[in-house]
């Protein structure tokens, strides 16, 4: 989910990449040390033992303006859309009246497995048992979880045997994620270039502007993409008596508060009943309790 903090960090990362091409802040494109951070100048930046403004270090601060926040229209109905699929590491296979659970080695358990069983004593129609992979799952524990709701089922290791079953079918599903835009908004971000001389301020301000001149979109660490548009820049010499020269540049950012959630895998007409067992006619769209 995009947030003003992740947006500020993404902007700082983009500026660092452009202004410090070799990855070393001490050799920025201006020829002077450069510090890029969220927030403004601190007392240590003015009177510290290293990397101070008076010692020739430049600064870029990134701050958001609360008063500029505005909501814009999000997609009507806030629809959920598929946002990616993760292959299952947990699978199940069947042969006759037995089923074998397999968990890929050296990976976290992921996926949904289940069984559709016909001919069970006391069950009209078919029965379905499902398990969504979780942290700490093993092939043996999953086999036990699947077998527990099935009358007469026996577990040996990762193998489930269901005596008297007429037919046993395996259900396997990958992990599917969906994303929804819950809210769309705009907010102004102020990127301020600080230097100890007017010439240094001008050079850094121009470099900052050039770095984002062709950038319309950025992506934060969570994978949320936002739009960034230049709005205004001006020189501020009000602190010149203290050897501080700045150029605030305003950028309008449009971003989404987007939610990502796993999609409940609708297998055999239902999932997640408290007792883990679904009985009845197992058709997509049919009642889970038949």
Secondary structure, DSSP 8 states (H G I E B T S, - for coil): ---HHHHHHHHHHHHHHHH-TTS-GGG-TTSS-EEEEES---HHHHHSSSS-TTTT-EEEEEEE-GGG-EEE---TT--EEEEEEE--SEEEEEETTEEEEEE-TTS---SEEEEEEES-TT-SBEEEEEEE--TT--HHHHHHHHHHTSTTEEEETTEEEETT-SEEEEEEE-EEEEEEEEEEEEEEEEEEEEESSHHHHHHHHHHHHHHHTT--EEE-TTS-EEEEEEEEEEEE-TTGGGT-EEEEEEEEEEEEEEEEEE-----TT----TTSEEEE---TTS-TT-
